[in-house]
Amino acid sequence: MKKLIFSFCISLVLISCEKNDDDTKDICTNNCTTIQGKFVTANNVPLANITVSFNYRISGGELGGGYTRKIVSTKSNQNGEYFKDFYLKDDELGRLSRGYFTINIDDSKLSSNNYIKLGNNQSLGYAIYRIGRRDTIIDESFYIPKKAYIKVNLNNYIPQKEGDRFEVQTLFPCGPKVGHNTFLNSEYATGFSGYDNFKAINLNNKFNVLVAESEKNIVRVINVKNGIATNVDYEINVPPNNTIELTYNY
């Protein structure tokens, strides 16, 4: 009986053994890798005090025991810019590396009343699975839209059969810089609101729908009637202090 208890205790120790190193205060002076970028909002206004973290991660096995090296923790300055040089170890480079890198963006200090935040009030993270050499520049810039609302009426909703629906969604520039987003004619990726949030349930419905201020937005009206689906996109520009009200019929 004692052997069983002892074995169980050893298992708990192995499972919980996660190793972490914090090298964020290290200064790189030679053979450095660089992470840099910029945060802006509407009209290219810079955003300060957004935290950027960069880590190296090896996942644990069935018994746990993963490893994380915290490499960078920095913030955007008054110009919205961040920059940090750091040193990558030999076993973190190339295709034979056992782990991967993560970038985390924390914009929690921005007001949720004013901005459409990247991580929906959580840290936004994504992975870089390989870095081949030390003299790499990781350039990651982001657009965080200003928050606004428009009024949308969805009228005369009389479903004909099960599965019919009447819904509105919006799409707008948001997130990482991608070069050129032809859909929105923007440098940045596409953010969205909707997806079952603004769906007709009564004959006539009125919604306050989230949009990006001072930006081109796409209002997408989804109409499934008698089992036949049609999606129509309408382009609108949303000025500050807008009084836009749109009406669509089923």
Buried (B, 14 or more C-beta within 10 A) or exposed (E): EEEEEEEEEEEEEEEEEEEEEEBBEEEBEEEBBBBBBBBBBBEEEBBBBBBBBBBBBBEBEEEBBBBBBBBBBBEBBEEBBBEBBBBBEEEBBEEEBEBBBBBBBBBBEBEEEEBBBBEEEEEBEEEBEBBEEBEBEBEBBBBBBBBBBBBBBBBEBEBEEEEBBBBBBBBBBBBBBBEEBEEBEBBBBBBBBBEEEBBBEEEEBBBEBBBBBBBBBBBBBBBBBEEEEEEEEEEBEBEEEBEBEBEBEB
